[in-house]
Amino acid sequence: MREPVKGLFAGSFDPYTLGHHAIVKKAARLFDELHILIGVNALKQRQYPAQDMKAAIEEALAQDGILHTKVVFHEGLVADYCAEEGIRYLVRGLRNGMDYDYEENIAEVNKLIHPELESIYFRADVTAISSSMVRELASYGKDVSPYVPEPVLRLMATSSGTQTQVKPQ
């Protein structure tokens, strides 16, 4: 029996967007197990609590029937997590050429740390969606429902300090 093929998609996911979700959907078709890693940076303050975002991501995945996933937190290098978990494929989304150049540099460093780790790139379906764009629109009270999964939208609406609008159903 072969070992399961594992992939990892990492980010701060502050918040997790439909752009992230589209990449996860694409990657989930390739892997027996897909880890979604919420990177923890003690020097960076999150807008939305990581534990609540984890639950919202898990709910969004379950709603779409993407069940062979594992949402985790990690403080440290992504390549180290992959080595510890036997993950050989790092999934990244690309919106443009600048993303590619940035990701290629990171991929080279990751290979130094975990030589078996391969980076796989998926093109973003909509290049304008980003966590920072969603945060900025929300800060001005704009409707962000077209850009985030419904469980994330609910989290954003209930998190303190945000003025997220929820479009009436």
Disulfide bonds with the S-S distance in Angstrom:
none
